[in-house]
Amino acid sequence: MHSEFDFHYAIENTKVLHEPDRRIDTFGSTQFEFHLVSELMDAANVTRIRFGSIQAEKPLIMKPEGMEDWSFDGFGEEGAAFGEWMKDHFKSMAILRYGFNFKRGEVTEELVHEPLEAVCDRLKEDMRVSGNPMRAIIQGVDDTWEISLLRFTFEMIARSHNINIFDFKRRGLLG
């Protein structure tokens, strides 16, 4: 089990190198693809690339105590522990519940015998060529990679929040 220090370390050392062009949809579910890149701690010039997707349900208007219902399906012990930590530290998160059951799809991984920076540069170039508006490239910490992924998820909530509030107000669902 990871400590609070591990959570902080992963949060502080996660960088979103490319964020999706789109935000979390206000009135529908959203699926993001990700490449999460991390350096192996016990090998020089070996980089792990994890590929997968994460799904967010449409945001719902709620009271802060609704955070108790969050689930972290498919994330394992580290993700669940981080979720509990978030519940304890962010009780006044907001008006909207981002319907993440934090459902992570199948994740595949590949080990590449190249330095982290070279792999990141190649992925960013591939991203420019493909132009997938729902893909993120995240540089994270290898042994706490799920926390790095969840940090990206919470950043997407923060970036989407004002847009979602505006959409709810425009439809008369918030005052």
JOLIN-V375171 format. One record per residue. N is the residue number from 1. SS is DSSP state (hx for helix, st for strand, lp for the rest). BURIAL is # if it has 9 or more other C-alpha atoms within 8 Angstrom, else .. D_FIRST is the distance of its C-alpha to the first C-alpha in Angstrom with 2 decimals. Layout:
n ss burial d_first
N SS BURIAL D_FIRST
N SS BURIAL D_FIRST
This chain:
n ss burial d_first
1 lp . 0.00
2 lp . 3.78
3 lp . 6.70
4 hx . 9.99
5 hx . 11.51
6 hx # 9.55
7 hx # 10.81
8 hx . 14.17
9 hx . 14.42
10 hx # 13.95
11 hx # 16.35
12 hx . 18.83
13 lp . 18.94
14 lp # 19.45
15 st . 23.13
16 st # 24.98
17 st # 27.76
18 st # 29.63
19 lp . 29.19
20 lp # 30.89
21 lp . 34.46
22 lp . 33.99
23 lp . 32.04
24 lp # 30.63
25 lp # 33.73
26 lp # 34.86
27 lp . 36.41
28 lp . 34.62
29 lp # 31.38
30 st # 30.31
31 st # 28.54
32 st # 27.34
33 st # 26.91
34 st # 24.65
35 st # 24.42
36 st # 21.20
37 st # 21.94
38 st # 19.68
39 st # 20.54
40 lp # 19.11
41 lp . 17.93
42 lp . 19.65
43 lp . 22.90
44 lp . 25.69
45 lp # 27.11
46 lp # 24.83
47 st # 23.52
48 st # 21.46
49 st # 22.90
50 st # 21.22
51 st # 23.77
52 st # 23.38
53 st # 24.24
54 st # 22.91
55 st # 25.11
56 st # 25.97
57 lp # 28.28
58 lp # 31.12
59 st # 30.40
60 st . 31.56
61 st . 33.09
62 lp . 31.16
63 lp . 30.45
64 hx # 27.21
65 hx . 26.18
66 hx # 25.84
67 hx # 22.41
68 hx . 21.14
69 hx . 22.17
70 lp . 19.96
71 lp # 18.07
72 lp # 15.85
73 lp # 17.41
74 lp . 16.29
75 lp # 13.25
76 hx . 10.50
77 hx . 7.11
78 hx # 6.63
79 hx # 10.25
80 hx # 10.32
81 hx # 7.98
82 hx # 10.24
83 hx # 13.14
84 hx . 12.69
85 hx . 12.60
86 hx . 15.71
87 hx # 17.38
88 hx . 17.21
89 hx . 18.46
90 lp . 21.01
91 lp # 22.89
92 lp . 26.18
93 lp . 25.28
94 lp . 28.69
95 lp . 31.33
96 st # 30.07
97 st # 27.27
98 st # 26.32
99 lp # 26.08
100 lp # 22.98
101 lp # 21.28
102 lp # 19.45
103 st # 20.65
104 st # 19.89
105 lp # 22.47
106 lp . 22.40
107 lp # 20.92
108 st . 22.64
109 st . 22.08
110 st . 24.45
111 st . 24.37
112 st # 27.27
113 lp . 28.75
114 lp # 29.67
115 lp # 28.51
116 hx # 26.23
117 hx . 29.16
118 hx . 31.53
119 hx # 29.26
120 hx # 28.75
121 hx . 32.53
122 hx . 33.29
123 hx # 31.05
124 hx # 32.67
125 hx . 36.08
126 hx . 35.32
127 hx # 34.32
128 hx . 37.64
129 hx . 39.54
130 hx . 37.88
131 lp . 37.78
132 lp . 35.23
133 lp . 34.91
134 lp # 31.59
135 st # 29.62
136 st # 27.16
137 st # 26.23
138 st # 22.97
139 st # 21.90
140 st # 18.16
141 st # 15.38
142 lp # 14.76
143 lp . 11.10
144 lp # 10.30
145 hx # 13.56
146 hx # 12.86
147 hx # 12.52
148 hx # 15.76
149 hx # 17.29
150 hx # 16.59
151 hx # 18.12
152 hx # 21.12
153 hx . 21.33
154 hx . 21.51
155 hx . 24.09
156 hx # 26.10
157 hx # 26.15
158 hx . 27.44
159 hx # 30.04
160 hx # 31.16
161 hx # 31.34
162 hx . 34.86
163 hx # 36.29
164 hx # 35.00
165 hx # 36.37
166 hx . 39.66
167 hx # 39.86
168 hx # 39.28
169 hx # 41.90
170 hx . 44.32
171 lp . 44.19
172 lp . 44.69
173 lp . 41.35
174 lp . 40.37
175 lp . 42.84
